[in-house]
Amino acid sequence: ECPLCLLPQPPQAFPTLASCHHRSCRVCLERYLCLAVSESRVPVACPHCPAALQPADIHRLLPEPALRDKYEEFLLRRLLAADPGTRWCPAPGCSYAVIAQGCAECPRLACGREGCGTEFCYHCRQPWHHDGPCVTAAPGLASPRPEPSARGEILARAGAGWAEDIKVCPRCSTFIMKVNDGGCNRMSCPICGCLFCWLCLREISDVHFLSPSGCTFWGKRPWSRTRRLLCQLGMVLGAPMVISLVAGIAVPVMTIGIPIYMGRKVLVGGPGVPVLGRSRRSSLSGCQQCLSVTSSVLLSLIVSPIIMAVTVGVGVPLTLAYVYGVLVLSLCR
């Protein structure tokens, strides 16, 4: 039985894969690969595990030659975008890549595609400028952003309603559309694998939305500078009061609440096993029940201060380090 379509199949209908031991019928694998390549999800993972399928297996299972060519193109673009020495030709309509290594002292590059020959700068990745300064380029970019005319043409084809839903990847300049479905602003490019923020279009790490950048995990636009500064000032000035208030409430609640909760749970029985727990405790004598409740409460009285000390001892220094370290540095900038 195929685990994807749940239909009984003969043994010869299950092709073997070099990447893992999982088996699915050929029809399901072909449909899965067609969908993955059409959506630019390259490399393609096994439908049952994260293992990447081998190119030989994908070529063997893809039914159409056009999909095989598209898979090769996406795979090549991803490999080139991951190389820091890759420079893309800035000419409109040209997607030729030049691998330029050690060209910092002689930054004049030329596109090698037949019929193009565009000259551009190694540093700013823009058309070659003889005497003028380089255009400021963000570090880590492997290709320039598309020309405004090209972006306008694509947006015009997509429609005016999609103008805010189509942006470019900051690494490989691939056009990416984000459906306005309330999803988060943490985006991943399917071509080069770049992880970037949808609001500021910068390559980010997992703590980008915790930093005082003004970008929110959800939302359509970042905070304004005034709102960001007011929030940071409020956190810097109000951090001691908030931490003292939270600690003043959490410490007695944890010290008193955990023993009470444990005593009630032992006496009444946990919600996960109500019938079994009560039937077992009903067979205990009054002294045994009292001893069980007392031991649980005493144990929780010993454990709760340890939990409280670890929580306060770790949480408070981390909060203070973030507020008076990261936030203060961002305010100084």
N, C-alpha and C positions, 0 to 999 in steps of 0.2 A: 504494500500500500504506500502510495506517495504521501509524504507528510505535508505537502502543500495543497494538492487537490483532493486528497483523501480518497482516491480511486484505486482499485486494484490494477496492477500493471504487471506484465511479464518481466522476468529478470533482465532481458536484453534492453528494456526501455529505460534502465537506470544507468546513465553514463558515469564513469569513474572520474574523479577530480584529483589532480595532483596536489592540491593545497590542503585538503582535509579528507576525512573519511565519510562525510555526510553524503547522502544519496537522495536525489529527487528525480522525477521522471523528466525525459527530454523536453516534452512540451512545456512544462512549468519552467524549466531552466531557460529555454529559449525566450519565453515571454518575460521572465525576470530580467534577462540580459538586455533585451530590446528596450525595456522601460528604463533600466539603469543607464544605458548608453545615451538614450534620448534625453535624459535629464542631466547628463554630464557628470554622473556619479562615477568618476574614474579615479583610482582603481576600483574595481567592482569587488565587493565582499561576498562571501558565501551567504546564501539566504538563511543559513542556520547558525553561523558563527562569524566572528570578525576577520577570519582568515581571508586574505586577498586571493582571488582566483588568478591562475596563471594565464598569461596571454595566449599560450597555445590552446588551452581549453576554451577560452572565449572565442578565438577564431574558429575553433571546431564547432561551437554551438550556435554562433550567430548565423541566422539564416540568410541575411542580405549582405551583399558586398558593400553597399553604402554605409551600413552600420559598422562594418569592420573598419572602413576608412575613417569614419568619425571617431571610433574608439582609438585608433592609432593617433589621430590628430589631438584628441584630448589628452591622451597619455603623454605625447611629446610636449605639448604646451605646459603640462604640469611639471614635467621634469626640467624643462627650460626655465620656468618661472622660479623653481627652487634653487637654481644656480645663481649666485650673486654676481657672476660675470656676464649674465645675459643682458643684452640691450636690444630693445625692439625698435624697428624702424618707425619713425614718427610720421611718415608720409600717409595721407588718407587712403584707406583701402589696402594698405600693405601690411601684412602680418608677418613679415620676414624677421627672424631673430638672428642676432650676431653675438657669438660668444667671444667677448673681448676680455682677455686677462692680461694684466700688466700694461694697460694703456693709459695709466694716470698721467704720465709725463707727455704722451703724445695722444691727446684725447680726440683727434679727428677720426671718425669712423665713416664707412661707406656701406650702404646696403648692397648685398651681393645678389639680390634677386634680379633676374634678367629683365631689363626694361625699366628698372627703378633707379638704382644708383644714387639714392638720396644720401647726402652727407649730413651727419649729425654729431653732437657732442657726447663724449663718453660720460661726462660728469652730470650734466643737467638733462641729458636724453632728449634734447630739443634740436631743431635744425641748426646746422653749423653756423656759428657766429665768429667772424674773423677777429674783431677787436673788442666787441662788447662783452660784458660780464655774463657769467652763466646765470640761467634762471634758477632760482632756489628750488631745489628738489628735496622732498622728504627722504630721510635716510631709509634704506631698505627697499626702495621701490625698484622693481625689476623692469618697469615699463612706464612710459608717460601716460597721462590720461588722454582719452580721445579728444580730437579736435571739437570745439563747440559746435561746428556745423554738423559733424557726424552725430553727436549726441542729439542735436535738435532734429536731425533727420529721423533717427530711430524713435524719438519721442513722438514725432509727428505721425509716424506709422502706427505707433501703439495707441495714440489718442491723447487728447489733452488731459483726460481724467487720470492717466497713469504717470503724469509728470513727476509726482512726488514718490512714486513707487518703484522707479527705475534709477539705479545708481551704478557706479563702476567700482570694481574691486581695486583697492589701493595698491595692490601688488602687480596684477596682470592686466588690469583695465577691462576685464570682462564685464559686460552689462549684466546686472543682477536685479531681479524684480522681487520685491517683498510685498506679499499680499497683506492688505490692511485687515488682518483678522485678530488683532490684539496680541500678536506674538511678541517675543522679546526682541531687543535690539542687538543681540549677540549673533552675528552672521558668520557663516563659513563659506568661502568660495568653493564651488564644486570643481573648478579647473585647477587651481594652484593650492587649495587647502588653506588659504590665508584666513585667519580669524580676525575679524575687524568689527568695529562699532558702526552701526547703521546711521547714527546721528552725526558723529564727527569724522567718519570715514578714515580712521586710523587703525593700524594694526594694534591689537590689544592683547592683554593677558587676562586671566580669569578674575583678577581683582580690579579691573578697570572701572566697573560700576560701583566699587566701594571707595574709589579714590575721589578727591574733590574736583573732578573734572567737569561737573555739571551735566554729564550724560546719565540718564536714568535707564534702568533695565527695561522698563516699559515707558511708553510715551512717544509722541511724535516729534518732539524737538527738545534740545538741551535747555537747561536753566539759563536765564540771563545772568550777566556778570553781577548785577546788583543783588539778585536773589541768591546767587552762589556765595557772594561775600557776606551777606547778612546771615546766611545759614552757618557758614564757617565761624563767624564771630560769635554767634549764639552758642555754638557747640563749645568753642574755646572758653567763653565766659561762664557758661552754665554747666560744664562738665562736672566740676566738684559737687555742685548741689544735686545734680541728677544721680551721680554715683552714690552719694551719701543717702539720698532718699531711697534708691533701689536697694542698697545694702541694708538700710534700716528696716525695710519691709521684708526683704528676702530672708535675712538671718533669723528673726523669730518665727517666720512662717515655716522655714525648713526645720528649725529646731523643735518646734511643737507639732507641726503638721505631719511629719514623717512618722513619729511614734504613734500618733492617733490613727493614722491611716493603716499602719501595720497591725495595731491592736484590733481595729475593726475588721480588717481582712482575715486575720486569724480566727476571730470570734464568729464572724458571719459566714465566711467562705468567699473565695474570689469569684468574680463574675464569669470567669472562663469555665469553671466546673461547679455550677451551683448545686446540682443534685448530688453529685458524687462527694463534693466537699462537705455538704451538710450531713449527708448520711454517715460519713466517717466521723465527723465531730460529734454527732448525736450519740455514738457508741462510747465516747469518752466520758469519764466521770467528771464531777464538778471540780475536783482538785486538779485533775489532769488538764482540763480546759483552762483553769486559772493559771497553772504553771506554764502552759503554752503561751497564753497571752502575755504573761509577765516577762517571759524570756524574750519574746519578740519585741516588746516595748523596750526592754533594757538594751537589747542588741541595736535597735534603731537609735536609741539615745547615744550609743557609742559611735555608730556609723554616721549619723546626721552631722555632727560637728566636723568630721573628716571631709564629708562631701561639701559642706559649706566652706571650709577653709580652702579646699582645692579650687572651688568655683570662684571665690573671692580673690584668692591669691593668684590665679591665672587670668581671670577676666578683667579685674581692675587694672593691673599693669599693662595689659594689651590695649585696653581702652585709653588709658592715659598716654601711652606711647603713640597711638594713632592720633589722638586729639592734639597733643602738644609736640608731636613730631611731624607727621605728614601735613596736618592742617596748618600749622604755624609756618612751615616751609612754603606751602602753596600761597599763604597770605603774603609772605615776604616777596614772592615772585611777582 
